[in-house]
Amino acid sequence: MTRVEINAELTKLRFEREKAQREVDNIQACMNALMQKRNDLDFQLKHGDLFTAMFGDERGEDSAFMDDNFGG
């Protein structure tokens, strides 16, 4: 191999490495988004949604937040 061929191969490999790193970064971002959605679902199952927690349910019953802060 000549010096020019080696440099060309190194450039090609650097490009491939950068492309692979972008793919890894994209996969990690997707995983982070899915983990956040999972955590949000777990929170909602445990505590209910924020609107209901603050303002009561659709039947018009006040929440503990409303009772504590506004006298029900």
mmCIF file of the N, C-alpha and C atoms, coordinates in Angstrom:
data_MODEL
# 
_entry.id   MODEL 
# 
loop_
_atom_site.group_PDB 
_atom_site.id 
_atom_site.type_symbol 
_atom_site.label_atom_id 
_atom_site.label_alt_id 
_atom_site.label_comp_id 
_atom_site.label_asym_id 
_atom_site.label_entity_id 
_atom_site.label_seq_id 
_atom_site.pdbx_PDB_ins_code 
_atom_site.Cartn_x 
_atom_site.Cartn_y 
_atom_site.Cartn_z 
_atom_site.occupancy 
_atom_site.B_iso_or_equiv 
_atom_site.pdbx_formal_charge 
_atom_site.auth_seq_id 
_atom_site.auth_comp_id 
_atom_site.auth_asym_id 
_atom_site.auth_atom_id 
_atom_site.pdbx_PDB_model_num 
ATOM 1   N N  . MET A 1 1  ? 0.839   -1.186 0.000  1.00 0.00 ? 1  MET A N  1 
ATOM 2   C CA . MET A 1 1  ? 0.000   0.000  0.000  1.00 0.00 ? 1  MET A CA 1 
ATOM 3   C C  . MET A 1 1  ? 0.882   1.247  0.000  1.00 0.00 ? 1  MET A C  1 
ATOM 4   N N  . THR A 1 2  ? 0.441   2.205  -0.728 1.00 0.00 ? 2  THR A N  1 
ATOM 5   C CA . THR A 1 2  ? 1.161   3.472  -0.739 1.00 0.00 ? 2  THR A CA 1 
ATOM 6   C C  . THR A 1 2  ? 0.616   4.387  0.350  1.00 0.00 ? 2  THR A C  1 
ATOM 7   N N  . ARG A 1 3  ? 1.358   5.440  0.611  1.00 0.00 ? 3  ARG A N  1 
ATOM 8   C CA . ARG A 1 3  ? 0.932   6.418  1.617  1.00 0.00 ? 3  ARG A CA 1 
ATOM 9   C C  . ARG A 1 3  ? -0.434  7.010  1.252  1.00 0.00 ? 3  ARG A C  1 
ATOM 10  N N  . VAL A 1 4  ? -0.661  7.290  -0.004 1.00 0.00 ? 4  VAL A N  1 
ATOM 11  C CA . VAL A 1 4  ? -1.934  7.854  -0.471 1.00 0.00 ? 4  VAL A CA 1 
ATOM 12  C C  . VAL A 1 4  ? -3.074  6.876  -0.217 1.00 0.00 ? 4  VAL A C  1 
ATOM 13  N N  . GLU A 1 5  ? -2.846  5.606  -0.494 1.00 0.00 ? 5  GLU A N  1 
ATOM 14  C CA . GLU A 1 5  ? -3.887  4.584  -0.264 1.00 0.00 ? 5  GLU A CA 1 
ATOM 15  C C  . GLU A 1 5  ? -4.196  4.441  1.228  1.00 0.00 ? 5  GLU A C  1 
ATOM 16  N N  . ILE A 1 6  ? -3.147  4.494  2.050  1.00 0.00 ? 6  ILE A N  1 
ATOM 17  C CA . ILE A 1 6  ? -3.352  4.394  3.501  1.00 0.00 ? 6  ILE A CA 1 
ATOM 18  C C  . ILE A 1 6  ? -4.157  5.588  4.006  1.00 0.00 ? 6  ILE A C  1 
ATOM 19  N N  . ASN A 1 7  ? -3.811  6.785  3.556  1.00 0.00 ? 7  ASN A N  1 
ATOM 20  C CA . ASN A 1 7  ? -4.554  7.981  3.960  1.00 0.00 ? 7  ASN A CA 1 
ATOM 21  C C  . ASN A 1 7  ? -6.006  7.918  3.504  1.00 0.00 ? 7  ASN A C  1 
ATOM 22  N N  . ALA A 1 8  ? -6.229  7.426  2.306  1.00 0.00 ? 8  ALA A N  1 
ATOM 23  C CA . ALA A 1 8  ? -7.595  7.289  1.801  1.00 0.00 ? 8  ALA A CA 1 
ATOM 24  C C  . ALA A 1 8  ? -8.376  6.294  2.651  1.00 0.00 ? 8  ALA A C  1 
ATOM 25  N N  . GLU A 1 9  ? -7.749  5.193  3.014  1.00 0.00 ? 9  GLU A N  1 
ATOM 26  C CA . GLU A 1 9  ? -8.414  4.185  3.855  1.00 0.00 ? 9  GLU A CA 1 
ATOM 27  C C  . GLU A 1 9  ? -8.705  4.743  5.244  1.00 0.00 ? 9  GLU A C  1 
ATOM 28  N N  . LEU A 1 10 ? -7.759  5.488  5.809  1.00 0.00 ? 10 LEU A N  1 
ATOM 29  C CA . LEU A 1 10 ? -7.987  6.111  7.118  1.00 0.00 ? 10 LEU A CA 1 
ATOM 30  C C  . LEU A 1 10 ? -9.156  7.094  7.069  1.00 0.00 ? 10 LEU A C  1 
ATOM 31  N N  . THR A 1 11 ? -9.215  7.879  6.012  1.00 0.00 ? 11 THR A N  1 
ATOM 32  C CA . THR A 1 11 ? -10.330 8.825  5.848  1.00 0.00 ? 11 THR A CA 1 
ATOM 33  C C  . THR A 1 11 ? -11.657 8.086  5.761  1.00 0.00 ? 11 THR A C  1 
ATOM 34  N N  . LYS A 1 12 ? -11.668 7.005  5.009  1.00 0.00 ? 12 LYS A N  1 
ATOM 35  C CA . LYS A 1 12 ? -12.883 6.191  4.873  1.00 0.00 ? 12 LYS A CA 1 
ATOM 36  C C  . LYS A 1 12 ? -13.296 5.604  6.219  1.00 0.00 ? 12 LYS A C  1 
ATOM 37  N N  . LEU A 1 13 ? -12.339 5.105  6.979  1.00 0.00 ? 13 LEU A N  1 
ATOM 38  C CA . LEU A 1 13 ? -12.636 4.524  8.290  1.00 0.00 ? 13 LEU A CA 1 
ATOM 39  C C  . LEU A 1 13 ? -13.124 5.579  9.283  1.00 0.00 ? 13 LEU A C  1 
ATOM 40  N N  . ARG A 1 14 ? -12.537 6.766  9.238  1.00 0.00 ? 14 ARG A N  1 
ATOM 41  C CA . ARG A 1 14 ? -13.014 7.853  10.111 1.00 0.00 ? 14 ARG A CA 1 
ATOM 42  C C  . ARG A 1 14 ? -14.460 8.200  9.798  1.00 0.00 ? 14 ARG A C  1 
ATOM 43  N N  . PHE A 1 15 ? -14.781 8.265  8.504  1.00 0.00 ? 15 PHE A N  1 
ATOM 44  C CA . PHE A 1 15 ? -16.149 8.545  8.089  1.00 0.00 ? 15 PHE A CA 1 
ATOM 45  C C  . PHE A 1 15 ? -17.101 7.469  8.612  1.00 0.00 ? 15 PHE A C  1 
ATOM 46  N N  . GLU A 1 16 ? -16.719 6.213  8.468  1.00 0.00 ? 16 GLU A N  1 
ATOM 47  C CA . GLU A 1 16 ? -17.552 5.108  8.954  1.00 0.00 ? 16 GLU A CA 1 
ATOM 48  C C  . GLU A 1 16 ? -17.726 5.170  10.473 1.00 0.00 ? 16 GLU A C  1 
ATOM 49  N N  . ARG A 1 17 ? -16.646 5.528  11.195 1.00 0.00 ? 17 ARG A N  1 
ATOM 50  C CA . ARG A 1 17 ? -16.721 5.647  12.645 1.00 0.00 ? 17 ARG A CA 1 
ATOM 51  C C  . ARG A 1 17 ? -17.694 6.755  13.046 1.00 0.00 ? 17 ARG A C  1 
ATOM 52  N N  . GLU A 1 18 ? -17.616 7.904  12.370 1.00 0.00 ? 18 GLU A N  1 
ATOM 53  C CA . GLU A 1 18 ? -18.523 9.011  12.663 1.00 0.00 ? 18 GLU A CA 1 
ATOM 54  C C  . GLU A 1 18 ? -19.974 8.633  12.373 1.00 0.00 ? 18 GLU A C  1 
ATOM 55  N N  . LYS A 1 19 ? -20.182 7.914  11.286 1.00 0.00 ? 19 LYS A N  1 
ATOM 56  C CA . LYS A 1 19 ? -21.531 7.465  10.932 1.00 0.00 ? 19 LYS A CA 1 
ATOM 57  C C  . LYS A 1 19 ? -22.071 6.510  11.999 1.00 0.00 ? 19 LYS A C  1 
ATOM 58  N N  . ALA A 1 20 ? -21.234 5.595  12.439 1.00 0.00 ? 20 ALA A N  1 
ATOM 59  C CA . ALA A 1 20 ? -21.642 4.654  13.479 1.00 0.00 ? 20 ALA A CA 1 
ATOM 60  C C  . ALA A 1 20 ? -21.941 5.385  14.785 1.00 0.00 ? 20 ALA A C  1 
ATOM 61  N N  . GLN A 1 21 ? -21.142 6.410  15.117 1.00 0.00 ? 21 GLN A N  1 
ATOM 62  C CA . GLN A 1 21 ? -21.374 7.175  16.341 1.00 0.00 ? 21 GLN A CA 1 
ATOM 63  C C  . GLN A 1 21 ? -22.711 7.918  16.279 1.00 0.00 ? 21 GLN A C  1 
ATOM 64  N N  . ARG A 1 22 ? -23.044 8.470  15.116 1.00 0.00 ? 22 ARG A N  1 
ATOM 65  C CA . ARG A 1 22 ? -24.353 9.132  14.958 1.00 0.00 ? 22 ARG A CA 1 
ATOM 66  C C  . ARG A 1 22 ? -25.483 8.134  15.165 1.00 0.00 ? 22 ARG A C  1 
ATOM 67  N N  . GLU A 1 23 ? -25.324 6.923  14.645 1.00 0.00 ? 23 GLU A N  1 
ATOM 68  C CA . GLU A 1 23 ? -26.345 5.891  14.844 1.00 0.00 ? 23 GLU A CA 1 
ATOM 69  C C  . GLU A 1 23 ? -26.487 5.538  16.320 1.00 0.00 ? 23 GLU A C  1 
ATOM 70  N N  . VAL A 1 24 ? -25.359 5.388  17.003 1.00 0.00 ? 24 VAL A N  1 
ATOM 71  C CA . VAL A 1 24 ? -25.388 5.090  18.435 1.00 0.00 ? 24 VAL A CA 1 
ATOM 72  C C  . VAL A 1 24 ? -26.077 6.226  19.189 1.00 0.00 ? 24 VAL A C  1 
ATOM 73  N N  . ASP A 1 25 ? -25.738 7.465  18.854 1.00 0.00 ? 25 ASP A N  1 
ATOM 74  C CA . ASP A 1 25 ? -26.357 8.622  19.512 1.00 0.00 ? 25 ASP A CA 1 
ATOM 75  C C  . ASP A 1 25 ? -27.868 8.644  19.273 1.00 0.00 ? 25 ASP A C  1 
ATOM 76  N N  . ASN A 1 26 ? -28.295 8.342  18.055 1.00 0.00 ? 26 ASN A N  1 
ATOM 77  C CA . ASN A 1 26 ? -29.727 8.310  17.742 1.00 0.00 ? 26 ASN A CA 1 
ATOM 78  C C  . ASN A 1 26 ? -30.435 7.198  18.512 1.00 0.00 ? 26 ASN A C  1 
ATOM 79  N N  . ILE A 1 27 ? -29.804 6.040  18.582 1.00 0.00 ? 27 ILE A N  1 
ATOM 80  C CA . ILE A 1 27 ? -30.393 4.922  19.333 1.00 0.00 ? 27 ILE A CA 1 
ATOM 81  C C  . ILE A 1 27 ? -30.506 5.283  20.806 1.00 0.00 ? 27 ILE A C  1 
ATOM 82  N N  . GLN A 1 28 ? -29.469 5.911  21.357 1.00 0.00 ? 28 GLN A N  1 
ATOM 83  C CA . GLN A 1 28 ? -29.502 6.307  22.763 1.00 0.00 ? 28 GLN A CA 1 
ATOM 84  C C  . GLN A 1 28 ? -30.601 7.330  23.020 1.00 0.00 ? 28 GLN A C  1 
ATOM 85  N N  . ALA A 1 29 ? -30.788 8.277  22.100 1.00 0.00 ? 29 ALA A N  1 
ATOM 86  C CA . ALA A 1 29 ? -31.856 9.269  22.245 1.00 0.00 ? 29 ALA A CA 1 
ATOM 87  C C  . ALA A 1 29 ? -33.227 8.593  22.236 1.00 0.00 ? 29 ALA A C  1 
ATOM 88  N N  . CYS A 1 30 ? -33.406 7.610  21.372 1.00 0.00 ? 30 CYS A N  1 
ATOM 89  C CA . CYS A 1 30 ? -34.671 6.868  21.336 1.00 0.00 ? 30 CYS A CA 1 
ATOM 90  C C  . CYS A 1 30 ? -34.889 6.096  22.632 1.00 0.00 ? 30 CYS A C  1 
ATOM 91  N N  . MET A 1 31 ? -33.841 5.472  23.110 1.00 0.00 ? 31 MET A N  1 
ATOM 92  C CA . MET A 1 31 ? -33.947 4.734  24.373 1.00 0.00 ? 31 MET A CA 1 
ATOM 93  C C  . MET A 1 31 ? -34.295 5.674  25.527 1.00 0.00 ? 31 MET A C  1 
ATOM 94  N N  . ASN A 1 32 ? -33.663 6.843  25.554 1.00 0.00 ? 32 ASN A N  1 
ATOM 95  C CA . ASN A 1 32 ? -33.958 7.818  26.614 1.00 0.00 ? 32 ASN A CA 1 
ATOM 96  C C  . ASN A 1 32 ? -35.407 8.271  26.558 1.00 0.00 ? 32 ASN A C  1 
ATOM 97  N N  . ALA A 1 33 ? -35.908 8.516  25.354 1.00 0.00 ? 33 ALA A N  1 
ATOM 98  C CA . ALA A 1 33 ? -37.306 8.936  25.203 1.00 0.00 ? 33 ALA A CA 1 
ATOM 99  C C  . ALA A 1 33 ? -38.254 7.836  25.672 1.00 0.00 ? 33 ALA A C  1 
ATOM 100 N N  . LEU A 1 34 ? -37.969 6.602  25.315 1.00 0.00 ? 34 LEU A N  1 
ATOM 101 C CA . LEU A 1 34 ? -38.823 5.492  25.748 1.00 0.00 ? 34 LEU A CA 1 
ATOM 102 C C  . LEU A 1 34 ? -38.768 5.290  27.258 1.00 0.00 ? 34 LEU A C  1 
ATOM 103 N N  . MET A 1 35 ? -37.584 5.437  27.850 1.00 0.00 ? 35 MET A N  1 
ATOM 104 C CA . MET A 1 35 ? -37.476 5.301  29.306 1.00 0.00 ? 35 MET A CA 1 
ATOM 105 C C  . MET A 1 35 ? -38.253 6.410  30.009 1.00 0.00 ? 35 MET A C  1 
ATOM 106 N N  . GLN A 1 36 ? -38.233 7.629  29.449 1.00 0.00 ? 36 GLN A N  1 
ATOM 107 C CA . GLN A 1 36 ? -39.001 8.723  30.040 1.00 0.00 ? 36 GLN A CA 1 
ATOM 108 C C  . GLN A 1 36 ? -40.500 8.453  29.944 1.00 0.00 ? 36 GLN A C  1 
ATOM 109 N N  . LYS A 1 37 ? -40.933 7.945  28.798 1.00 0.00 ? 37 LYS A N  1 
ATOM 110 C CA . LYS A 1 37 ? -42.356 7.600  28.658 1.00 0.00 ? 37 LYS A CA 1 
ATOM 111 C C  . LYS A 1 37 ? -42.750 6.512  29.651 1.00 0.00 ? 37 LYS A C  1 
ATOM 112 N N  . ARG A 1 38 ? -41.889 5.514  29.830 1.00 0.00 ? 38 ARG A N  1 
ATOM 113 C CA . ARG A 1 38 ? -42.156 4.457  30.803 1.00 0.00 ? 38 ARG A CA 1 
ATOM 114 C C  . ARG A 1 38 ? -42.256 5.032  32.203 1.00 0.00 ? 38 ARG A C  1 
ATOM 115 N N  . ASN A 1 39 ? -41.340 5.923  32.554 1.00 0.00 ? 39 ASN A N  1 
ATOM 116 C CA . ASN A 1 39 ? -41.381 6.544  33.877 1.00 0.00 ? 39 ASN A CA 1 
ATOM 117 C C  . ASN A 1 39 ? -42.632 7.388  34.060 1.00 0.00 ? 39 ASN A C  1 
ATOM 118 N N  . ASP A 1 40 ? -43.032 8.107  33.012 1.00 0.00 ? 40 ASP A N  1 
ATOM 119 C CA . ASP A 1 40 ? -44.266 8.893  33.078 1.00 0.00 ? 40 ASP A CA 1 
ATOM 120 C C  . ASP A 1 40 ? -45.481 7.997  33.296 1.00 0.00 ? 40 ASP A C  1 
ATOM 121 N N  . LEU A 1 41 ? -45.529 6.870  32.584 1.00 0.00 ? 41 LEU A N  1 
ATOM 122 C CA . LEU A 1 41 ? -46.643 5.932  32.763 1.00 0.00 ? 41 LEU A CA 1 
ATOM 123 C C  . LEU A 1 41 ? -46.659 5.355  34.173 1.00 0.00 ? 41 LEU A C  1 
ATOM 124 N N  . ASP A 1 42 ? -45.483 4.995  34.678 1.00 0.00 ? 42 ASP A N  1 
ATOM 125 C CA . ASP A 1 42 ? -45.405 4.480  36.047 1.00 0.00 ? 42 ASP A CA 1 
ATOM 126 C C  . ASP A 1 42 ? -45.900 5.517  37.041 1.00 0.00 ? 42 ASP A C  1 
ATOM 127 N N  . PHE A 1 43 ? -45.513 6.775  36.846 1.00 0.00 ? 43 PHE A N  1 
ATOM 128 C CA . PHE A 1 43 ? -45.942 7.845  37.738 1.00 0.00 ? 43 PHE A CA 1 
ATOM 129 C C  . PHE A 1 43 ? -47.456 8.017  37.672 1.00 0.00 ? 43 PHE A C  1 
ATOM 130 N N  . GLN A 1 44 ? -48.004 8.002  36.455 1.00 0.00 ? 44 GLN A N  1 
ATOM 131 C CA . GLN A 1 44 ? -49.449 8.162  36.300 1.00 0.00 ? 44 GLN A CA 1 
ATOM 132 C C  . GLN A 1 44 ? -50.206 7.010  36.951 1.00 0.00 ? 44 GLN A C  1 
ATOM 133 N N  . LEU A 1 45 ? -49.696 5.796  36.818 1.00 0.00 ? 45 LEU A N  1 
ATOM 134 C CA . LEU A 1 45 ? -50.351 4.655  37.445 1.00 0.00 ? 45 LEU A CA 1 
ATOM 135 C C  . LEU A 1 45 ? -50.317 4.760  38.963 1.00 0.00 ? 45 LEU A C  1 
ATOM 136 N N  . LYS A 1 46 ? -49.226 5.287  39.482 1.00 0.00 ? 46 LYS A N  1 
ATOM 137 C CA . LYS A 1 46 ? -49.072 5.392  40.935 1.00 0.00 ? 46 LYS A CA 1 
ATOM 138 C C  . LYS A 1 46 ? -49.812 6.597  41.503 1.00 0.00 ? 46 LYS A C  1 
ATOM 139 N N  . HIS A 1 47 ? -49.765 7.733  40.806 1.00 0.00 ? 47 HIS A N  1 
ATOM 140 C CA . HIS A 1 47 ? -50.292 8.980  41.362 1.00 0.00 ? 47 HIS A CA 1 
ATOM 141 C C  . HIS A 1 47 ? -51.475 9.555  40.597 1.00 0.00 ? 47 HIS A C  1 
ATOM 142 N N  . GLY A 1 48 ? -51.851 9.003  39.492 1.00 0.00 ? 48 GLY A N  1 
ATOM 143 C CA . GLY A 1 48 ? -52.856 9.613  38.640 1.00 0.00 ? 48 GLY A CA 1 
ATOM 144 C C  . GLY A 1 48 ? -52.210 10.735 37.840 1.00 0.00 ? 48 GLY A C  1 
ATOM 145 N N  . ASP A 1 49 ? -52.968 11.310 36.915 1.00 0.00 ? 49 ASP A N  1 
ATOM 146 C CA . ASP A 1 49 ? -52.369 12.383 36.127 1.00 0.00 ? 49 ASP A CA 1 
ATOM 147 C C  . ASP A 1 49 ? -52.380 13.695 36.908 1.00 0.00 ? 49 ASP A C  1 
ATOM 148 N N  . LEU A 1 50 ? -51.575 14.632 36.490 1.00 0.00 ? 50 LEU A N  1 
ATOM 149 C CA . LEU A 1 50 ? -51.392 15.889 37.221 1.00 0.00 ? 50 LEU A CA 1 
ATOM 150 C C  . LEU A 1 50 ? -52.684 16.690 37.284 1.00 0.00 ? 50 LEU A C  1 
ATOM 151 N N  . PHE A 1 51 ? -53.445 16.753 36.201 1.00 0.00 ? 51 PHE A N  1 
ATOM 152 C CA . PHE A 1 51 ? -54.678 17.531 36.193 1.00 0.00 ? 51 PHE A CA 1 
ATOM 153 C C  . PHE A 1 51 ? -55.649 17.000 37.241 1.00 0.00 ? 51 PHE A C  1 
ATOM 154 N N  . THR A 1 52 ? -55.830 15.681 37.269 1.00 0.00 ? 52 THR A N  1 
ATOM 155 C CA . THR A 1 52 ? -56.739 15.082 38.254 1.00 0.00 ? 52 THR A CA 1 
ATOM 156 C C  . THR A 1 52 ? -56.208 15.282 39.663 1.00 0.00 ? 52 THR A C  1 
ATOM 157 N N  . ALA A 1 53 ? -54.893 15.161 39.828 1.00 0.00 ? 53 ALA A N  1 
ATOM 158 C CA . ALA A 1 53 ? -54.312 15.360 41.153 1.00 0.00 ? 53 ALA A CA 1 
ATOM 159 C C  . ALA A 1 53 ? -54.560 16.774 41.657 1.00 0.00 ? 53 ALA A C  1 
ATOM 160 N N  . MET A 1 54 ? -54.553 17.751 40.751 1.00 0.00 ? 54 MET A N  1 
ATOM 161 C CA . MET A 1 54 ? -54.719 19.139 41.172 1.00 0.00 ? 54 MET A CA 1 
ATOM 162 C C  . MET A 1 54 ? -56.182 19.571 41.234 1.00 0.00 ? 54 MET A C  1 
ATOM 163 N N  . PHE A 1 55 ? -57.010 19.126 40.309 1.00 0.00 ? 55 PHE A N  1 
ATOM 164 C CA . PHE A 1 55 ? -58.344 19.693 40.174 1.00 0.00 ? 55 PHE A CA 1 
ATOM 165 C C  . PHE A 1 55 ? -59.487 18.713 40.414 1.00 0.00 ? 55 PHE A C  1 
ATOM 166 N N  . GLY A 1 56 ? -59.199 17.459 40.671 1.00 0.00 ? 56 GLY A N  1 
ATOM 167 C CA . GLY A 1 56 ? -60.259 16.493 40.902 1.00 0.00 ? 56 GLY A CA 1 
ATOM 168 C C  . GLY A 1 56 ? -60.576 15.706 39.656 1.00 0.00 ? 56 GLY A C  1 
ATOM 169 N N  . ASP A 1 57 ? -61.518 14.801 39.787 1.00 0.00 ? 57 ASP A N  1 
ATOM 170 C CA . ASP A 1 57 ? -61.834 13.932 38.656 1.00 0.00 ? 57 ASP A CA 1 
ATOM 171 C C  . ASP A 1 57 ? -63.015 14.473 37.861 1.00 0.00 ? 57 ASP A C  1 
ATOM 172 N N  . GLU A 1 58 ? -63.379 13.739 36.814 1.00 0.00 ? 58 GLU A N  1 
ATOM 173 C CA . GLU A 1 58 ? -64.451 14.180 35.923 1.00 0.00 ? 58 GLU A CA 1 
ATOM 174 C C  . GLU A 1 58 ? -65.829 14.165 36.585 1.00 0.00 ? 58 GLU A C  1 
ATOM 175 N N  . ARG A 1 59 ? -65.945 13.517 37.733 1.00 0.00 ? 59 ARG A N  1 
ATOM 176 C CA . ARG A 1 59 ? -67.227 13.490 38.440 1.00 0.00 ? 59 ARG A CA 1 
ATOM 177 C C  . ARG A 1 59 ? -67.426 14.744 39.287 1.00 0.00 ? 59 ARG A C  1 
ATOM 178 N N  . GLY A 1 60 ? -66.437 15.641 39.241 1.00 0.00 ? 60 GLY A N  1 
ATOM 179 C CA . GLY A 1 60 ? -66.561 16.879 39.992 1.00 0.00 ? 60 GLY A CA 1 
ATOM 180 C C  . GLY A 1 60 ? -66.075 16.780 41.420 1.00 0.00 ? 60 GLY A C  1 
ATOM 181 N N  . GLU A 1 61 ? -65.459 15.661 41.774 1.00 0.00 ? 61 GLU A N  1 
ATOM 182 C CA . GLU A 1 61 ? -64.946 15.529 43.130 1.00 0.00 ? 61 GLU A CA 1 
ATOM 183 C C  . GLU A 1 61 ? -63.600 16.214 43.227 1.00 0.00 ? 61 GLU A C  1 
ATOM 184 N N  . ASP A 1 62 ? -63.445 17.046 44.254 1.00 0.00 ? 62 ASP A N  1 
ATOM 185 C CA . ASP A 1 62 ? -62.192 17.771 44.433 1.00 0.00 ? 62 ASP A CA 1 
ATOM 186 C C  . ASP A 1 62 ? -61.085 16.820 44.839 1.00 0.00 ? 62 ASP A C  1 
ATOM 187 N N  . SER A 1 63 ? -59.878 17.219 44.481 1.00 0.00 ? 63 SER A N  1 
ATOM 188 C CA . SER A 1 63 ? -58.710 16.438 44.855 1.00 0.00 ? 63 SER A CA 1 
ATOM 189 C C  . SER A 1 63 ? -58.235 16.845 46.240 1.00 0.00 ? 63 SER A C  1 
ATOM 190 N N  . ALA A 1 64 ? -57.309 16.080 46.787 1.00 0.00 ? 64 ALA A N  1 
ATOM 191 C CA . ALA A 1 64 ? -56.704 16.425 48.071 1.00 0.00 ? 64 ALA A CA 1 
ATOM 192 C C  . ALA A 1 64 ? -55.997 17.764 47.964 1.00 0.00 ? 64 ALA A C  1 
ATOM 193 N N  . PHE A 1 65 ? -55.408 18.070 46.839 1.00 0.00 ? 65 PHE A N  1 
ATOM 194 C CA . PHE A 1 65 ? -54.753 19.356 46.622 1.00 0.00 ? 65 PHE A CA 1 
ATOM 195 C C  . PHE A 1 65 ? -55.753 20.479 46.779 1.00 0.00 ? 65 PHE A C  1 
ATOM 196 N N  . MET A 1 66 ? -56.901 20.347 46.158 1.00 0.00 ? 66 MET A N  1 
ATOM 197 C CA . MET A 1 66 ? -57.927 21.395 46.266 1.00 0.00 ? 66 MET A CA 1 
ATOM 198 C C  . MET A 1 66 ? -58.428 21.511 47.689 1.00 0.00 ? 66 MET A C  1 
ATOM 199 N N  . ASP A 1 67 ? -58.654 20.365 48.334 1.00 0.00 ? 67 ASP A N  1 
ATOM 200 C CA . ASP A 1 67 ? -59.115 20.394 49.718 1.00 0.00 ? 67 ASP A CA 1 
ATOM 201 C C  . ASP A 1 67 ? -58.101 21.088 50.624 1.00 0.00 ? 67 ASP A C  1 
ATOM 202 N N  . ASP A 1 68 ? -56.845 20.736 50.470 1.00 0.00 ? 68 ASP A N  1 
ATOM 203 C CA . ASP A 1 68 ? -55.800 21.292 51.325 1.00 0.00 ? 68 ASP A CA 1 
ATOM 204 C C  . ASP A 1 68 ? -55.582 22.776 51.103 1.00 0.00 ? 68 ASP A C  1 
ATOM 205 N N  . ASN A 1 69 ? -55.690 23.223 49.852 1.00 0.00 ? 69 ASN A N  1 
ATOM 206 C CA . ASN A 1 69 ? -55.321 24.600 49.539 1.00 0.00 ? 69 ASN A CA 1 
ATOM 207 C C  . ASN A 1 69 ? -56.506 25.549 49.375 1.00 0.00 ? 69 ASN A C  1 
ATOM 208 N N  . PHE A 1 70 ? -57.661 25.014 49.091 1.00 0.00 ? 70 PHE A N  1 
ATOM 209 C CA . PHE A 1 70 ? -58.805 25.890 48.819 1.00 0.00 ? 70 PHE A CA 1 
ATOM 210 C C  . PHE A 1 70 ? -60.055 25.485 49.601 1.00 0.00 ? 70 PHE A C  1 
ATOM 211 N N  . GLY A 1 71 ? -59.894 24.633 50.574 1.00 0.00 ? 71 GLY A N  1 
ATOM 212 C CA . GLY A 1 71 ? -61.004 24.249 51.431 1.00 0.00 ? 71 GLY A CA 1 
ATOM 213 C C  . GLY A 1 71 ? -62.043 23.362 50.776 1.00 0.00 ? 71 GLY A C  1 
ATOM 214 N N  . GLY A 1 72 ? -61.642 22.664 49.723 1.00 0.00 ? 72 GLY A N  1 
ATOM 215 C CA . GLY A 1 72 ? -62.537 21.715 49.076 1.00 0.00 ? 72 GLY A CA 1 
ATOM 216 C C  . GLY A 1 72 ? -63.522 22.382 48.259 1.00 0.00 ? 72 GLY A C  1 
# 
